[in-house]
Amino acid sequence: MSDAAALPGQPRGAVVSGPATARAVNVLAPNASAMTLDGTNTWIVAEPDSELAVVIDPGPLDDAHLRNVIAMAEKAGKRVALTLLTHGHPDHAEGAGRFAELTGTKVRALDSALRLGDEGLAAGDVIRTGGLELRVVPTPGHTSDSLCFHLPADRAVLTGDTILGRGTTMVAHPDGRLGDYLDSLRRLRSLTVDDGVHLVLPGHGPVLEDAQGAVEFYLAHRAHRLAQVETAVENGHHTAADVVAHVYADVDRSLWGAAELSVRAQIEYLREHGLIPETG
């Protein structure tokens, strides 16, 4: 049995629906898989004494789950007043339109195609609902539209898929770019160093108690994988599939498809920086 305190980011333990901080409640979607871990974490965020709540990532188009989110908010004496998206992948955003119908809320996202209403989200935006303050942090890389939400009052950041509660995330090439992702991780590290963020509330997996440790682990992991990919290419593994078979041999084969996207992003990054040659 592993000691959670010894694992990257110090995961809290089992992933369950319920309160995670004074202001954030998780509602776990029933869509567990190799890619989604225990399922999508749908977050209800609100000031303790407020009647208004914000929901982040309604999750898949599963009517029972969406209604459960509303019921959990109502049980706490809250009304959902706004819906936010960390990014557009279906396991986070597919249910947003139906959720908006059920709650009568607007949906705000970076990608205009995902919005319901006139307002989007952009770097530096501060969302205030019922006394709650959420700060929008641009974190492209996993996807081009990825965002995180800084919750200063709980010294927490809601990371979507940019940082997971277990394992590491993929760079979804070609939409996701490794250079952007590394910049985003450094931006999150500055939140832990300069803004006192201690908790990661991820889109999948358990809450992480050591946000800085999680970010440092991700940066080190990316550097290690990049070096492995560079060496593999230098040794004649020129296609992404060949590199995956060589570098990710110890990874469950069900994840090789996602790994290939990350490898393509890494090869692109290495070529852009002149670390491996262009191919014909």
Residue frames as qw, qx, qy, qz and C-alpha x, y, z in Angstrom:
[[0.000, 0.889, 0.457, 0.000, 0.00, 0.00, 0.00],
 [0.466, 0.411, -0.007, 0.784, 1.52, 3.31, -1.13],
 [0.269, -0.572, -0.375, 0.678, 2.00, 6.31, 1.10],
 [0.308, 0.843, 0.394, 0.197, 0.07, 9.17, -0.53],
 [0.226, -0.936, 0.104, 0.248, 2.42, 11.72, 1.03],
 [0.517, -0.401, 0.570, 0.498, 5.28, 10.15, -0.91],
 [0.524, 0.483, 0.616, 0.337, 3.49, 10.36, -4.27],
 [0.237, 0.170, 0.217, 0.932, 3.78, 13.37, -6.62],
 [0.261, -0.425, -0.220, -0.839, 1.56, 16.18, -5.37],
 [0.083, 0.004, 0.805, -0.588, 0.48, 14.23, -2.28],
 [0.425, -0.279, -0.595, -0.622, -2.89, 12.91, -3.53],
 [0.465, -0.353, 0.353, -0.731, -5.60, 13.05, -0.91],
 [0.390, -0.033, 0.893, -0.222, -6.86, 9.51, -1.42],
 [0.311, 0.408, 0.843, 0.166, -9.97, 8.00, -2.97],
 [0.107, -0.068, -0.290, -0.949, -11.90, 10.10, -5.47],
 [0.020, -0.510, -0.840, 0.183, -15.40, 10.64, -4.13],
 [0.077, -0.673, -0.351, -0.646, -18.27, 13.05, -4.55],
 [0.519, -0.732, -0.385, 0.217, -18.39, 15.59, -1.75],
 [0.085, -0.991, 0.104, 0.016, -16.67, 18.65, -0.28],
 [0.818, 0.239, -0.144, 0.503, -12.99, 19.11, -1.12],
 [0.285, 0.129, -0.263, 0.913, -12.46, 22.60, 0.34],
 [0.092, 0.424, 0.530, -0.729, -14.60, 25.18, 2.11],
 [0.378, 0.531, -0.039, -0.757, -15.84, 26.36, -1.29],
 [0.436, 0.374, -0.670, -0.470, -15.45, 23.44, -3.71],
 [0.740, -0.017, 0.590, -0.323, -17.56, 20.29, -3.93],
 [0.087, 0.292, -0.832, -0.463, -16.81, 17.47, -6.35],
 [0.813, 0.211, 0.324, -0.436, -19.51, 15.53, -8.18],
 [0.270, -0.347, 0.826, 0.352, -17.86, 12.53, -9.82],
 [0.677, 0.353, -0.229, -0.603, -19.26, 11.60, -13.23],
 [0.831, -0.089, 0.542, -0.089, -19.87, 7.91, -14.01],
 [0.722, 0.674, -0.137, -0.070, -17.48, 7.83, -16.97],
 [0.533, -0.628, 0.541, 0.171, -14.41, 6.08, -15.58],
 [0.878, 0.471, -0.021, 0.081, -11.92, 4.81, -18.16],
 [0.788, -0.080, 0.025, 0.610, -8.19, 4.55, -18.81],
 [0.313, 0.468, 0.133, 0.816, -8.28, 8.11, -20.14],
 [0.310, -0.693, -0.108, -0.642, -10.63, 9.66, -17.55],
 [0.114, 0.242, -0.786, 0.557, -9.30, 7.77, -14.50],
 [0.089, 0.275, 0.845, -0.451, -12.12, 7.55, -11.91],
 [0.174, 0.757, 0.612, 0.150, -14.33, 9.78, -14.08],
 [0.199, 0.562, 0.069, 0.800, -14.71, 13.50, -14.68],
 [0.267, -0.430, -0.540, 0.672, -14.68, 15.73, -11.61],
 [0.021, -0.711, -0.378, -0.592, -17.50, 18.26, -11.96],
 [0.344, -0.125, -0.475, 0.800, -16.86, 21.09, -9.51],
 [0.208, -0.844, -0.418, -0.264, -19.50, 23.13, -7.68],
 [0.464, 0.018, -0.286, 0.838, -17.83, 26.24, -6.30],
 [0.236, -0.788, -0.332, -0.461, -19.48, 28.80, -4.03],
 [0.023, -0.443, 0.497, -0.746, -18.96, 30.98, -0.99],
 [0.177, -0.173, -0.924, 0.290, -20.21, 29.11, 2.10],
 [0.124, 0.471, 0.561, -0.670, -22.80, 31.76, 2.95],
 [0.266, 0.303, -0.339, -0.850, -23.96, 32.43, -0.63],
 [0.719, 0.305, 0.510, -0.362, -27.03, 31.09, -2.39],
 [0.650, 0.700, -0.181, -0.233, -25.26, 31.23, -5.78],
 [0.732, -0.319, 0.543, 0.261, -22.85, 28.63, -7.16],
 [0.403, 0.669, -0.488, -0.390, -20.60, 28.24, -10.18],
 [0.922, -0.010, 0.388, 0.008, -20.23, 24.85, -11.87],
 [0.090, 0.709, -0.608, -0.345, -16.98, 24.03, -13.65],
 [0.227, 0.263, -0.888, -0.301, -17.03, 21.27, -16.31],
 [0.763, -0.047, 0.189, -0.616, -20.52, 19.70, -16.24],
 [0.453, -0.245, 0.855, 0.060, -18.97, 16.63, -17.83],
 [0.064, 0.066, 0.874, 0.478, -20.41, 14.13, -20.30],
 [0.509, -0.106, -0.231, -0.822, -23.91, 14.24, -21.72],
 [0.354, -0.194, -0.902, 0.151, -25.37, 12.08, -18.99],
 [0.349, -0.607, -0.242, -0.672, -28.70, 13.40, -17.78],
 [0.762, -0.534, -0.361, 0.065, -28.53, 11.56, -14.46],
 [0.622, -0.121, -0.192, 0.750, -25.12, 13.07, -13.70],
 [0.081, 0.389, 0.113, 0.911, -26.19, 16.58, -14.70],
 [0.539, -0.626, -0.300, -0.478, -29.28, 16.36, -12.50],
 [0.785, -0.390, -0.346, 0.335, -27.15, 15.00, -9.67],
 [0.411, 0.148, -0.118, 0.892, -24.93, 18.08, -9.90],
 [0.259, -0.512, -0.168, -0.802, -27.97, 20.31, -9.55],
 [0.744, -0.530, -0.373, -0.164, -29.29, 18.21, -6.67],
 [0.703, -0.179, -0.322, 0.608, -25.94, 18.43, -4.84],
 [0.149, 0.284, -0.043, 0.946, -25.97, 22.21, -5.20],
 [0.483, -0.522, -0.265, -0.652, -29.57, 22.45, -4.00],
 [0.782, -0.394, -0.459, 0.149, -28.84, 20.19, -1.05],
 [0.528, -0.140, -0.250, 0.799, -26.24, 22.74, 0.03],
 [0.006, 0.807, 0.396, -0.438, -28.78, 25.56, -0.37],
 [0.167, -0.447, 0.387, 0.789, -27.26, 26.80, -3.64],
 [0.665, 0.657, 0.300, -0.189, -28.60, 27.71, -7.06],
 [0.640, 0.002, 0.421, 0.643, -26.33, 27.23, -10.06],
 [0.154, 0.873, 0.138, -0.442, -25.83, 30.70, -11.52],
 [0.324, 0.793, -0.436, -0.276, -23.01, 30.15, -14.03],
 [0.958, 0.025, 0.250, 0.135, -21.29, 27.34, -15.93],
 [0.044, 0.834, -0.495, -0.240, -17.59, 27.45, -16.85],
 [0.973, 0.219, 0.009, 0.072, -15.47, 25.14, -19.01],
 [0.513, -0.635, 0.425, 0.391, -11.77, 24.39, -18.63],
 [0.023, 0.361, -0.704, -0.612, -11.65, 23.16, -22.26],
 [0.655, 0.224, -0.150, -0.706, -13.76, 21.53, -24.91],
 [0.194, 0.155, -0.964, -0.098, -13.03, 17.81, -24.66],
 [0.573, -0.325, -0.515, -0.548, -16.34, 15.89, -24.49],
 [0.601, -0.316, -0.683, 0.269, -15.71, 14.35, -21.07],
 [0.223, -0.264, -0.358, 0.868, -15.68, 17.91, -19.67],
 [0.158, 0.263, -0.058, -0.950, -17.95, 19.87, -21.99],
 [0.136, -0.187, -0.835, -0.499, -20.37, 17.59, -23.86],
 [0.206, -0.586, -0.774, 0.124, -23.07, 18.01, -21.22],
 [0.159, -0.223, -0.190, 0.943, -22.76, 21.81, -21.00],
 [0.258, -0.162, -0.414, -0.858, -25.62, 22.61, -23.38],
 [0.551, -0.435, -0.680, -0.211, -28.06, 20.31, -21.61],
 [0.446, -0.366, -0.526, 0.625, -26.84, 21.54, -18.22],
 [0.011, -0.037, 0.023, 0.999, -27.51, 25.11, -19.34],
 [0.437, -0.330, -0.555, -0.626, -31.06, 24.09, -20.27],
 [0.590, -0.435, -0.669, 0.119, -31.62, 22.49, -16.88],
 [0.444, -0.438, -0.364, 0.692, -30.20, 25.43, -14.90],
 [0.184, 0.933, 0.298, 0.085, -30.96, 28.40, -17.14],
 [0.453, -0.715, 0.203, 0.492, -27.32, 29.45, -16.96],
 [0.484, 0.812, -0.305, -0.117, -24.88, 30.85, -19.47],
 [0.926, -0.112, 0.146, 0.330, -21.82, 28.83, -20.42],
 [0.089, 0.941, -0.308, -0.110, -18.50, 30.67, -20.53],
 [0.893, -0.058, 0.292, 0.339, -15.45, 29.19, -22.25],
 [0.243, -0.549, 0.397, 0.694, -12.39, 30.34, -24.15],
 [0.160, 0.098, 0.799, 0.572, -13.60, 28.69, -27.37],
 [0.376, 0.141, 0.022, -0.916, -16.50, 30.72, -28.79],
 [0.535, -0.018, -0.707, -0.462, -18.03, 27.53, -30.23],
 [0.411, -0.219, -0.842, 0.272, -18.62, 26.24, -26.69],
 [0.035, 0.075, 0.382, -0.920, -20.22, 29.38, -25.26],
 [0.106, -0.649, -0.714, -0.238, -23.88, 29.93, -24.55],
 [0.227, -0.897, -0.224, 0.308, -24.28, 33.67, -24.11],
 [0.394, 0.897, -0.070, 0.188, -22.24, 36.67, -25.14],
 [0.265, -0.842, 0.460, -0.096, -19.41, 36.41, -22.62],
 [0.852, 0.258, -0.429, 0.151, -16.34, 34.27, -23.10],
 [0.721, -0.647, 0.076, 0.236, -13.27, 33.82, -20.95],
 [0.569, 0.703, -0.218, 0.368, -9.85, 35.37, -21.36],
 [0.648, -0.013, -0.413, 0.640, -6.56, 35.72, -19.51],
 [0.127, 0.118, -0.287, 0.942, -6.87, 38.04, -16.55],
 [0.491, -0.459, -0.377, -0.637, -10.64, 37.78, -16.26],
 [0.027, -0.057, 0.783, -0.619, -11.96, 37.71, -12.71],
 [0.444, -0.387, -0.663, -0.463, -15.31, 36.00, -12.23],
 [0.100, -0.070, 0.610, -0.783, -17.37, 37.17, -9.28],
 [0.541, -0.314, -0.589, -0.513, -20.58, 35.34, -8.42],
 [0.717, -0.597, -0.312, -0.177, -22.30, 35.53, -5.05],
 [0.433, -0.843, 0.315, -0.045, -19.14, 36.87, -3.43],
 [0.886, -0.093, 0.343, 0.299, -17.00, 34.10, -4.94],
 [0.191, 0.852, -0.366, -0.322, -13.85, 35.13, -6.81],
 [0.872, 0.073, 0.407, 0.262, -12.31, 32.98, -9.54],
 [0.040, 0.786, -0.370, -0.494, -9.35, 34.17, -11.61],
 [0.888, 0.450, 0.085, -0.049, -8.90, 32.88, -15.16],
 [0.378, -0.630, 0.588, 0.340, -5.43, 31.46, -15.84],
 [0.744, 0.544, -0.256, -0.292, -4.61, 30.66, -19.49],
 [0.524, -0.446, 0.722, 0.068, -2.95, 27.24, -19.70],
 [0.795, 0.482, -0.197, -0.312, -2.82, 26.11, -23.34],
 [0.018, -0.535, 0.844, 0.039, -0.91, 22.97, -24.18],
 [0.425, 0.138, 0.881, -0.158, -3.12, 19.99, -23.41],
 [0.381, 0.669, 0.579, 0.268, -5.45, 21.76, -25.86],
 [0.278, 0.336, 0.097, 0.895, -5.25, 25.24, -27.32],
 [0.342, -0.617, -0.221, -0.673, -8.33, 26.32, -25.34],
 [0.663, -0.346, -0.602, 0.281, -7.30, 24.98, -21.93],
 [0.150, -0.699, 0.170, -0.678, -7.86, 27.23, -18.91],
 [0.464, -0.239, -0.737, 0.429, -7.41, 26.89, -15.17],
 [0.306, -0.781, -0.217, -0.498, -9.30, 28.74, -12.45],
 [0.341, 0.178, -0.592, 0.708, -7.49, 30.16, -9.44],
 [0.524, -0.696, -0.424, -0.247, -9.61, 30.12, -6.27],
 [0.232, 0.550, -0.454, 0.661, -7.63, 32.46, -3.97],
 [0.568, -0.531, 0.220, -0.589, -9.84, 32.06, -0.92],
 [0.965, -0.205, 0.134, -0.096, -9.06, 28.34, -0.75],
 [0.176, -0.704, 0.637, 0.260, -5.48, 28.72, -2.01],
 [0.681, 0.133, 0.716, 0.070, -6.47, 26.30, -4.77],
 [0.263, 0.443, -0.468, -0.718, -6.41, 26.01, -8.54],
 [0.790, 0.291, 0.484, -0.239, -8.90, 24.04, -10.65],
 [0.187, -0.532, 0.636, 0.526, -6.80, 22.56, -13.43],
 [0.788, 0.429, -0.114, -0.427, -9.07, 20.61, -15.77],
 [0.980, 0.126, 0.030, 0.152, -6.71, 18.29, -17.66],
 [0.297, 0.836, -0.376, 0.269, -3.61, 20.49, -17.38],
 [0.029, 0.382, -0.845, 0.373, -2.65, 18.68, -14.17],
 [0.743, -0.243, -0.519, -0.344, -4.35, 15.44, -13.18],
 [0.626, -0.620, 0.311, -0.356, -4.72, 13.96, -9.74],
 [0.791, -0.249, 0.547, 0.110, -2.91, 10.81, -10.83],
 [0.722, 0.282, 0.451, 0.442, -0.44, 10.17, -13.62],
 [0.143, -0.410, 0.206, 0.877, 0.30, 12.80, -16.26],
 [0.552, 0.654, 0.317, -0.410, -1.71, 14.38, -19.03],
 [0.653, 0.247, 0.497, 0.516, -1.22, 14.22, -22.78],
 [0.056, 0.517, -0.178, -0.836, -0.45, 17.04, -25.18],
 [0.630, 0.468, 0.606, -0.127, -3.24, 16.59, -27.72],
 [0.126, -0.380, 0.527, 0.750, -1.28, 17.26, -30.92],
 [0.457, 0.311, 0.073, 0.830, -1.81, 19.07, -33.26],
 [0.244, -0.846, -0.271, -0.390, -4.19, 21.30, -31.30],
 [0.634, -0.758, 0.074, 0.131, -2.02, 21.01, -28.20],
 [0.561, 0.681, -0.319, 0.346, 1.60, 22.20, -28.36],
 [0.786, -0.264, -0.371, 0.418, 4.41, 21.20, -26.03],
 [0.328, 0.240, -0.167, 0.898, 6.00, 24.66, -25.86],
 [0.394, -0.523, -0.134, -0.744, 2.67, 26.12, -24.78],
 [0.817, -0.429, -0.374, -0.092, 2.23, 23.36, -22.22],
 [0.669, -0.070, -0.350, 0.652, 5.63, 23.94, -20.64],
 [0.032, 0.349, -0.071, 0.934, 4.88, 27.67, -20.41],
 [0.606, -0.505, -0.273, -0.551, 1.55, 26.83, -18.76],
 [0.816, -0.319, -0.416, 0.243, 3.20, 24.61, -16.17],
 [0.438, 0.081, -0.260, 0.857, 5.62, 27.42, -15.35],
 [0.264, -0.459, -0.109, -0.841, 2.67, 29.79, -15.02],
 [0.770, -0.487, -0.338, -0.236, 1.06, 27.40, -12.54],
 [0.717, -0.119, -0.390, 0.565, 4.34, 27.09, -10.66],
 [0.133, 0.309, -0.145, 0.930, 4.35, 30.87, -10.22],
 [0.573, -0.534, -0.231, -0.577, 0.89, 30.59, -8.63],
 [0.846, -0.370, -0.356, 0.145, 2.31, 28.18, -6.06],
 [0.604, -0.001, -0.234, 0.761, 5.39, 30.33, -5.39],
 [0.093, 0.190, -0.017, 0.977, 3.98, 33.86, -5.61],
 [0.476, -0.316, -0.197, -0.797, 0.27, 33.45, -4.88],
 [0.348, -0.266, 0.717, -0.542, 0.21, 30.80, -2.16],
 [0.831, 0.076, -0.260, -0.486, -1.64, 28.09, -4.08],
 [0.312, -0.399, 0.837, -0.205, -1.39, 24.79, -2.20],
 [0.623, 0.191, 0.724, -0.225, -4.21, 22.64, -3.58],
 [0.188, 0.166, -0.677, -0.691, -4.86, 21.23, -7.05],
 [0.619, 0.295, 0.553, -0.473, -8.51, 20.46, -7.79],
 [0.096, -0.247, 0.762, 0.590, -8.09, 18.42, -10.99],
 [0.635, 0.178, -0.249, -0.709, -10.50, 17.41, -13.73],
 [0.902, -0.006, -0.410, -0.136, -9.72, 13.74, -13.04],
 [0.663, 0.078, -0.589, 0.456, -8.29, 11.93, -10.05],
 [0.513, -0.646, -0.467, 0.318, -7.84, 12.91, -6.42],
 [0.081, -0.987, 0.048, -0.128, -7.20, 16.35, -4.96],
 [0.735, 0.226, -0.300, 0.565, -3.49, 17.11, -4.66],
 [0.488, -0.819, -0.219, 0.209, -2.34, 18.63, -1.38],
 [0.477, -0.543, 0.272, 0.636, 1.05, 19.80, -2.70],
 [0.558, 0.801, 0.179, -0.124, 0.46, 21.94, -5.78],
 [0.080, 0.854, -0.483, -0.174, 4.08, 23.00, -6.14],
 [0.470, -0.311, 0.821, 0.095, 5.28, 19.42, -5.87],
 [0.686, 0.457, 0.564, -0.057, 2.79, 18.38, -8.55],
 [0.430, 0.890, -0.072, -0.135, 3.95, 21.10, -10.96],
 [0.131, -0.726, 0.661, 0.136, 7.61, 20.31, -10.37],
 [0.623, -0.029, 0.781, 0.038, 6.90, 16.63, -11.01],
 [0.651, 0.666, 0.356, -0.080, 5.16, 17.46, -14.27],
 [0.239, 0.906, -0.322, -0.138, 8.02, 19.66, -15.44],
 [0.319, -0.525, 0.783, 0.093, 10.59, 16.99, -14.57],
 [0.691, 0.223, 0.687, -0.039, 8.51, 14.28, -16.24],
 [0.574, 0.802, 0.116, -0.121, 8.19, 16.33, -19.42],
 [0.057, 0.828, -0.543, -0.131, 11.94, 17.01, -19.51],
 [0.499, -0.280, 0.820, 0.033, 12.65, 13.29, -19.01],
 [0.701, 0.453, 0.548, -0.059, 10.23, 12.20, -21.74],
 [0.413, 0.887, -0.115, -0.171, 11.58, 14.83, -24.13],
 [0.133, -0.678, 0.711, 0.132, 15.13, 13.54, -23.62],
 [0.609, 0.010, 0.793, -0.010, 13.92, 9.97, -24.19],
 [0.645, 0.679, 0.330, -0.120, 12.16, 10.94, -27.42],
 [0.212, 0.883, -0.377, -0.182, 15.20, 12.87, -28.65],
 [0.316, -0.468, 0.820, 0.098, 17.43, 9.85, -28.00],
 [0.676, 0.270, 0.681, -0.085, 14.95, 7.48, -29.65],
 [0.561, 0.809, 0.073, -0.156, 14.84, 9.60, -32.81],
 [0.034, 0.802, -0.581, -0.135, 18.64, 9.85, -32.89],
 [0.410, -0.266, 0.873, 0.021, 18.76, 6.04, -32.65],
 [0.078, 0.053, -0.812, -0.575, 16.60, 5.62, -35.74],
 [0.088, 0.525, 0.828, -0.175, 13.03, 5.54, -34.40],
 [0.091, 0.029, 0.239, 0.966, 11.69, 8.12, -36.81],
 [0.361, -0.460, -0.531, -0.613, 7.91, 7.66, -36.64],
 [0.418, -0.451, 0.324, -0.719, 5.80, 8.59, -33.65],
 [0.935, -0.159, -0.111, -0.298, 4.47, 5.03, -33.42],
 [0.793, 0.223, -0.445, 0.352, 8.02, 3.62, -33.33],
 [0.091, 0.464, -0.461, 0.750, 9.02, 6.10, -30.63],
 [0.683, -0.383, 0.138, -0.606, 5.97, 5.18, -28.52],
 [0.966, -0.037, -0.249, -0.052, 6.78, 1.47, -28.75],
 [0.641, 0.297, -0.443, 0.551, 10.35, 2.21, -27.65],
 [0.035, 0.378, -0.388, 0.840, 9.85, 4.92, -25.00],
 [0.591, -0.245, 0.213, -0.739, 6.43, 3.93, -23.61],
 [0.549, 0.096, -0.822, -0.117, 7.02, 0.18, -23.48],
 [0.190, -0.108, -0.824, 0.523, 6.20, 0.16, -19.75],
 [0.360, 0.131, 0.201, -0.901, 2.90, 2.02, -20.25],
 [0.548, 0.333, 0.725, -0.250, -0.45, 0.24, -20.65],
 [0.257, 0.097, 0.677, 0.683, -0.99, -0.27, -24.39],
 [0.073, 0.754, 0.651, 0.052, -4.51, 1.15, -24.07],
 [0.144, -0.892, -0.081, 0.420, -2.82, 4.53, -23.54],
 [0.559, -0.124, 0.452, 0.684, -0.48, 4.32, -26.52],
 [0.274, 0.697, 0.500, 0.434, -2.87, 6.26, -28.75],
 [0.217, -0.970, -0.110, 0.005, -2.76, 9.21, -26.37],
 [0.619, -0.541, 0.298, 0.486, 1.00, 8.75, -25.95],
 [0.573, 0.291, 0.474, 0.602, 1.44, 9.00, -29.72],
 [0.081, 0.918, 0.271, 0.277, -0.23, 12.42, -29.72],
 [0.450, -0.861, 0.139, 0.189, 2.20, 13.57, -27.02],
 [0.696, -0.193, 0.434, 0.539, 5.14, 12.12, -28.95],
 [0.435, 0.633, 0.404, 0.497, 4.09, 13.98, -32.09],
 [0.147, -0.978, -0.077, -0.126, 4.03, 17.18, -30.04],
 [0.626, -0.647, 0.291, 0.325, 7.47, 16.39, -28.63],
 [0.671, 0.154, 0.453, 0.566, 8.97, 15.66, -32.05],
 [0.227, 0.847, 0.291, 0.382, 7.53, 18.93, -33.35],
 [0.378, -0.921, 0.073, 0.053, 9.05, 20.78, -30.38],
 [0.716, -0.372, 0.382, 0.451, 12.47, 19.17, -30.89],
 [0.559, 0.430, 0.431, 0.563, 12.45, 20.08, -34.59],
 [0.021, 0.949, 0.204, 0.240, 11.37, 23.66, -33.88],
 [0.434, -0.864, 0.239, 0.088, 14.29, 24.04, -31.50],
 [0.483, 0.709, -0.514, -0.023, 16.80, 22.45, -33.88],
 [0.509, -0.491, 0.679, -0.195, 17.43, 19.48, -31.58],
 [0.641, 0.100, 0.741, 0.174, 16.59, 16.90, -34.25],
 [0.068, -0.169, 0.525, 0.832, 16.68, 17.34, -38.02],
 [0.632, 0.357, 0.080, -0.683, 13.68, 18.03, -40.20],
 [0.538, 0.056, 0.820, 0.188, 12.58, 15.05, -42.29],
 [0.061, 0.110, -0.562, -0.818, 11.71, 15.10, -45.94]]
